Amino acid sequence: MDLNLNKLPWYGQVGLFVVLALAGVGAFYYFYVMPADAEMATRQKKLDGLKIEIAKAQSTANQLNQFRQQVADLEGRLESLKAVLPEQKDVADLLRRIQTLATQSNLAIRGFKPAASITKDLHAEWPIALSLDGTYHNLAMFFDRVSKFSRIINVSNISIRGKEKPEPNSTITVECTATTFVLLEAKKPAAAKAN
């Protein structure tokens, strides 16, 4: 079969050319432009996602100094709170401080007997049996000073007895339990122990 375009009339030639041109444009669009558009749309979504992540990271980076300041403030607060709830028992220091409070209140400590600690979740309670001599007024001053003490001390089981032979600065004998608290160290993760 002999295909010759010269045998077709001019409008047939133009029509054939238009059909072939449309087929070529359609094939180009279908096989090249559509996949490229789809890939561009996918890449644009990734780019938009990355821009959002970068904006978040820049926002966080801009707040880094503020976070560092907050950490420093919190560490300072932690150090000041360790005076209220220390991490270890210090019998000598606590005895000296209670002795100072008693002396300032004109009371005499006749007995100071620490008992075994009672362990809780985050802290341990440390009861100490106290025996004091003095007057009601001096006892009230002592309790007031204990309430204002930097370390937490709860006084319970108070037993007050009048003396059979009172003296001017010693009219009562007091037995009580002063309970203070000790912060238990947080358990280290196993990974930290391995290092």
Secondary structure, 3 states (H helix, E strand, C coil): CCCCHHHCCHHHHHHHHHHHHHHHHHHHHHHHHHHHHHHHHHHHHHHHHHHHHHHHHHHHHHCHHHHHHHHHHHHHHHHHHHHHCCCCCCHHHHHHHHHHHHHHCCCEEEEEEECCCEECCCEEEEEEEEEEEECHHHHHHHHHHHHCCCCCEEEEEEEEEEEEEEECCEEEEEEEEEEEEEECCCCCCHHHHHC
